[in-house]
Amino acid sequence: MSDSSDLEETLYEDDIPYDTEDHAEATVQPLLRGKGRTHETIGKFSNANEADDFMKSEGGWTLKSRNETSEGRKDFYTCKFNRRQLNRERPTARCLALVCLHFADDSLNVALLSNGALHMHNGLPTDRGLSDEQKESVGDIYASSIQRPKLLLNELLHCGIPEPKITRLKAYLTALRQKKYRSSKATFGKLYQWCIERSEIPEDMDTPFVQQVFDDSDMTPKIRILFTTKRLISSTTLASNVHADATYKLNWNGYPVIVTGCTEKSGRFHPFCLAITTAETDTDFAFIFSTIKSLATSFNPSILVADCADAIANGFSSTFSNDFVRVNCWAPVHRNMQKQLLTIRSEKLRSQFALDINTLQLAHTVNSFNKAVTLFAEKWDAIGEDSSETVKRQIEQCLQHFVKEYCDRYPGWFEGHAPGHPSHNNALKSMNNVIKTEYTMRSRLPVAQFANMACTIVQDWSQSRNPEAVNYIPFDSEALI
């Protein structure tokens, strides 16, 4: 940072090197432009970290400039209230208090110097942040799952607490989240180190651990982090299927969060793990499935329930076997065809086409589904022939898309495709919604903070599946009647 003109009038560099080994009270000789002003030593530190920690704990200073001199580096700090506005007007008074950290070039010692001026804050606004009463109330409200700034303001008003500025409230919420989930800023190396520290498999069944792959060989680093516990992985011994789905809008970086697990006979979903990856490629899903396989070597599922993304199926087959039944979630198929049918202008024909697809979804065997598809195609071919050229073209377009995509390429969306297993991912998607509503409160967290949140999530999942838990979630191997 460069010095301002005002600062140049009051600051100087030393002519005489400061002896950091001297424990006696010392002063630094000013340059001529200092006009006889001196800095006196008011403190000494054994290293730079100790000095920086002291300045942070003081909380009343702003770094103004940093000079490299023949005697070492000097960091100049001015009073932070100098430029604070009052009623949107700059103050006419100035606080002249100034300190300097002198980092000696011949030792690790750091001296704290002062210009001797006292803090003068008359006419300067010194109130900062929230009051203690506001902080306590915000903390209680935040803990009750109300975490949006505007909602918090409403709650404060209802409680009769003075309303703070929303900018100050947002700043306090940032600090509160950082205290709870640690720093939001994490470099590639720090995130990797965080994962390494948690990669050892613990003895406790409900303590989270992490498996990770970090690849910085390309221009864009690849991150794959999997969070789980021993109890969650142990449920693979009872599972015969695998559900996988990704959800977004959980972190600032836009990385997908992938939840993998299984359903039991009652239709309840049981998670194996939660993962953060930079994308949804074959390699990303292969990492998830291979990690599960390495932790549960006897696990060999024969059913995969997911949407129509080829990356999920490719990652699954590369880990387990090519001989598996792929169930395509019915909900995305239904939504896609609803959009496709908008090309049919006739509302009556559009509704009839959609109703026929819904009927096909109820097919109870593969053979009955194939026969029904043949009859379905013949029916709509005939309807098209009896219609105008425009309507015929609209019907042909929808029919071709449906047969190509959901009868030939992805036919596993009807009820009888995998008897005894769901034809949808509803239970898993419901859990994704719980993550958003109960954990992140529909706020996007930095990856570093979400990583800590993910540990909390999988630990909660694991503890709720402990047979000794009050709200125990059992695994039903047989359907309940």
Protein Blocks (a to p, Z undefined) as FASTA:
>chain_A
ZZdfklmmmgccdfbdcdfkbmbdcdddddfklnopacddfbdcfbfklmmmmmmmnopa
ccfbdcddfkbccdddddfklmpceehiacfbdcfbdcdddddfkbcbdcdddehiacdf
ehiafbgcjdfklmmmmmmmmmnopabfklmmmmmmmnopacddfklmmmmmmmmmmmmn
opfbdcfklmmmmmmmmmpccfblklccddddddfkbmbdcdddddddfklmmmmmmpcb
dcddddehkbfnlpacdddddddfkopacdfbdcddfbdcfklmmmmmmmmmmmmmmbcc
fbdcddfbfklmmmmmmmmomcdcddddfklmmmmmmmmmmmpmblklmmmmmmmmmmmm
mpcbfklmmmmmmmmmmmmmmmmmmmcfklmmmmmmmmmmmmmmmmmmmmmlbfklmghi
acbfklmmmmmmmmmmmmnnopacdfklmmmmmmmmmmmmmmmmgfkbmklccddfbdcZ
Z
